Amino acid sequence: MRLAFVVVALAACGGRATDIQPTLRIADRSDAEIARLIGAAGGGEMFSAQSQVDALSLSTDKCPLIAVDGDVVTVTGGCVTNDGVTIAGTATITNPAVWAQVTYRDGADTLYELDQLAFTQQGATQTYDGSVRITDGLATYVADLTVASGGEELRSDLLYRCDRNNQSCGLDGSGLELVGAGGVQLSGSVQVGAMAHASFTLHGVDTLSVTIGGGCVMWQIGGTDRQQLCQQPL
């Protein structure tokens, strides 16, 4: 589990409420599912979608098909790369910051729109569906993104905004949903920089409290003895 907030300074915007309801009983979920929820709370799946698409800007392969019209890039799959990766679905990126094929308009929003964009390698498929918007001079990320991986779908409904002066970021107003199982709402904060630290809570039917610091990810489910004392992020 790679926690994206160790490298990106973002946070939730006050006053915004997710439409995801706190219906997930976290104690019923496996350690692997809990690890995925923690990573997604840190924006991991949102940033993974962005990085997977942006990596294609450096491709010299004929797969996927890439078309540029002004400041809009369209990526179309339905093919296999020279490295054996099967790409399906489409992605549209408006005003991308890292694509050399497009002149970035400073101050304008960047929008990623993903329609069943899927990468399959060595029998494993990861599918992205939804959108990620970067706004406010790269200070705010807004995502409504569903990622299917390992036979399970997770929706990230996130709004991140940071105070860049003190690198303190809040998660209030965001939510996550294990599709078909239930959702959680997020509260708490992350502190990013040379030494990453985070303390946040996932609120479902029960609560999962997470603390990250000193190279450890620690969590506990309220009202139970189920916990993880220290685990280094992968």
N, C-alpha and C positions, 0 to 999 in steps of 0.2 A: 504494500500500500504506500504510494508516494503522495504525501500531503502537500497539495499545491500551495498552501499558505506559507510554506517556508521560503518561497521565492517570490510571491506576489502579494503586494500590500493592497488589500481590498476589504470592504465590509458592508454590512447591511444598512440600508437607509431607514432612518426612523420614520414611523408613521405608516409604513407599508405593511400590509398583512397578506400572507400567502393564502391561497384558497385550499391548501392541503389541511385536512383535519387530523387531530392527534388521536388516531384510531389504532395504531400499531402497538401490540404488546411485545415490547422489546425482549423481555425475558424468554419469549418463545423462539427467538431467532438464534441461529448458529453464530459461533465466533466469527466465521468468515463473513456472514451477513452484517454483523456489527462492525467489523473492520471496514467493510465497503461503505456503510452509512457514515462512519467517522471520516473516511476519506472524501466522500461526497460533500459532507458538511464543510470541509475545507476547500471546496470548489474543485476537487480533483477531476470529476467527470466533465465538468464544464471546461476546464483548461485542457483536458485531454482532447476534447472535440476540436478546440481551436488549434492545438499544436498538430494534430493529425492532418487537418486541412492545410495549415500553413506549410507543413513539410513538403507538400506537393508542389509548392512554388519553385522548388529546386530540382524537380524531376526533369530528366531529359528523355524519359520513357514515353512511348505513345499511349500508354495507359496510366491514368485516365485521360479522357479527352478534355482539354482545357481551352476555353474560349474567353476572350477579353473584349468587352464593349464599354469604352469609356473607363469608368472606375468600378465596373462590375465584372467579376470573374465567375464563370460558370464551370463547374467540374462535373463531368458525366462519367459514370462507371459503366459496368457491363462488360468488363474485360479483365485480363490477367496481366500483371506487370512482369517485367523480365526477371524479377526476384521471386516470382511465384505467388504474389499476393493478389487475391481476387477482390476487385472493387466493384461494388454495386451501388445503385442509388445516385443521388445528385447533391451538390452543395453550391450555393450561391453566396459569394462574399462581396459586399458593397464597401468600397473604400478601405481595402485591406492595408495594413501598415507595413507588412514585410514582403509583399509581392513586388518584385522588381518590374513586373509587367505593367504596374499601375502607379501613377503618381499620387501619393497619399495626400489627402486634403486635411491639413492640420486643423484641428478643432471640430471637424465633422465626425459624426458617428461612424463606427464600423459595425457592420451587421453580418453575422453568419447565419444562413438559413439552410438547414440540413433536412433532406427528405430521404429517409431510410438509407442514409449513407453507411455502407457496411464494408468492413475490411476482414477478409478471411485468410488466415495463415496457419499452416500446419493443423488444419481441422478446427481451429478456434475462430469464432466470428464475433465481432463487436460492431453493433449497429447504433448509429446516432440519429435521432429524429427530433427536430425542434429548432430553437433559435438561441443565439447569444448576441447581445448588443453591448458594445463598448462605447461609453458616452462620457460627457463631462471631462473632456481632455484626458481620456484614458483613466479617469479616477473611479468610474462606476461601471460595473458589469451587471447586466440584467439577463437572466437565463430562464428559459422554460424548455428543458431538454430531457428527453427520455433516452437512456442508454440500456441496450439489451446486451448482456454478457453472461456467459455461463448458464444460459437457460433462464435467467432472471432479469426483469426489467426494473430499473430504478429511475424515477423522475426527480430531477433537481429543479425546484422552483426558487431561484435565488436572486437576491438583489444585494450586491456588495458595494460599499463605498468606504473609503478610508480617510482618516486624517493623516496626511503624509508627514506632518511635523513630528508627531510622536509615534507614528506607525501603529496606532491602536485602532483596531477594527472591530465593529460589532456585527453580530449575525442575526439580530432580531428582525422579524418580518419575513424570514425565509422558511422553507419547508422541504422535506424529502418524502417520497412515497415509494415503498416497495409495491409495485403494481400487483394488485390482487391480494395483498396482505394487509396494507394499511399505511398510514402516514405518521410523520412526526413534525413538530414545529421546533425551530431552533432559537436559542438565546445564548448570550455570552459574548466572548471576544477572543481575538487572536492578537498576539504581539509578534511582529516580524522584524527581521534584521539579522545581524550576525548570529544571535542566539534566539531561535524561534521558541515562542511560548504560546500556549493557548489554554483557555479554560471555557468550555461551553457545555450546554446541556441539550439533549434531544428529548423533547416532551411528546410522549405517546400516551397510551393508557398508563404506562409506568414511565420512569425517567432514567436516562443514561447520562451520567456525568463524566466528562472527559477532561483530562489534564495532560498537556504535552509540554515537556521541558526536560532539559538535560539529556536530550537524545532519546527520551522515553515517551511512549504513548501509554497512558494509564486510564482505566475506566472502571466504573462501578454502576450496577443497576440498583436503583433505590429500593429499599425494603427487602433486598435479597443479599446473600453472601457471594453472589456471582460478581467477579471482578478480574481485572488484569492489572497486576502491580507495575510491570514495566515491560514494554516491548518496543524494540527499535523499529521505526518505520522502514519498509523495504525500499 
